[in-house]
Amino acid sequence: MSRPDVGGGREFRERAIALKYVPELPAPFIVAKGEGRAAERLKQIARDAGVPILEEENLVDLLFPDDIGTLVPVEFYEIVAKVFAWVRTSEG
């Protein structure tokens, strides 16, 4: 799935990030990320596993440059906490 990027004529490629929270660590961390077909596959794996998916493009844009295994930077704690709260309510 691609569409032209509004600002520069580049192709838009869907991106996805998977986060995990482990209480023993100081912050959630990036466990997987993908772009294009890899993003689509990552979302399919999540759906198949019953993992809730939140489409939050701005957060993906902020975290995508970071490597897998990177802890979420402190400046994003509040929004990521809201994501995890949403996941908890989505799981019932």
DOPAMI-663419 format. One line per 2 residues: number of its first residue (from 1); their letters; for each residue x, y, z of C-alpha. Coordinates in steps of 0.25 Angstrom, whole numbers, plus 5000, padded with zeros to 4 digits. Example, Ala and Ser with C-alpha at 12.3 -4.5 7.8 and 13.67 -1.06 7.14 Angstrom:
// DOPAMI-663419
1	AS	5049:4982:5031; 5055:4996:5029
//
This chain:
// DOPAMI-663419
1	MS	5000:5000:5000; 5007:5013:4996
3	RP	5002:5027:4993; 5010:5040:4989
5	DV	5016:5048:5001; 5009:5061:5001
7	GG	5021:5069:5003; 5032:5064:4994
9	GR	5027:5054:4983; 5033:5042:4990
11	EF	5025:5029:4992; 5019:5027:5005
13	RE	5022:5014:5011; 5014:5009:5023
15	RA	5022:5007:5035; 5019:4999:5048
17	IA	5026:4998:5062; 5024:4987:5073
19	LK	5026:4992:5087; 5028:4983:5099
21	YV	5028:4987:5114; 5035:4978:5124
23	PE	5033:4983:5138; 5048:4981:5142
25	LP	5053:4991:5131; 5052:5006:5133
27	AP	5043:5008:5120; 5036:5000:5109
29	FI	5045:4997:5097; 5044:4994:5082
31	VA	5043:4979:5079; 5040:4980:5064
33	KG	5038:4990:5053; 5036:4989:5039
35	EG	5033:4998:5026; 5025:4994:5014
37	RA	5022:4979:5013; 5030:4977:5026
39	AE	5020:4986:5033; 5008:4979:5027
41	RL	5014:4966:5032; 5017:4971:5046
43	KQ	5002:4975:5047; 4997:4962:5042
45	IA	5005:4955:5052; 5000:4963:5063
47	RD	4985:4961:5058; 4988:4946:5057
49	AG	4993:4946:5071; 4981:4955:5076
51	VP	4990:4967:5080; 4982:4980:5079
53	IL	4987:4989:5068; 4987:5004:5070
55	EE	4989:5013:5058; 4997:5024:5063
57	EN	5005:5029:5051; 5011:5041:5059
59	LV	5017:5032:5069; 5022:5022:5059
61	DL	5029:5034:5052; 5036:5038:5065
63	LF	5041:5025:5069; 5044:5018:5055
65	PD	5058:5024:5054; 5062:5017:5067
67	DI	5067:5003:5067; 5060:4990:5071
69	GT	5064:4988:5086; 5064:5003:5089
71	LV	5056:5008:5101; 5046:5018:5098
73	PV	5052:5032:5101; 5047:5039:5113
75	EF	5040:5050:5105; 5030:5040:5099
77	YE	5027:5033:5112; 5013:5040:5114
79	IV	5008:5036:5100; 5014:5022:5101
81	AK	5007:5021:5115; 4994:5024:5108
83	VF	4996:5014:5097; 4998:5003:5108
85	AW	4986:5008:5115; 4978:5007:5102
87	VR	4984:4992:5100; 4979:4988:5114
89	TS	4965:4993:5112; 4965:4987:5098
91	EG	4969:4973:5104; 4957:4974:5113
//
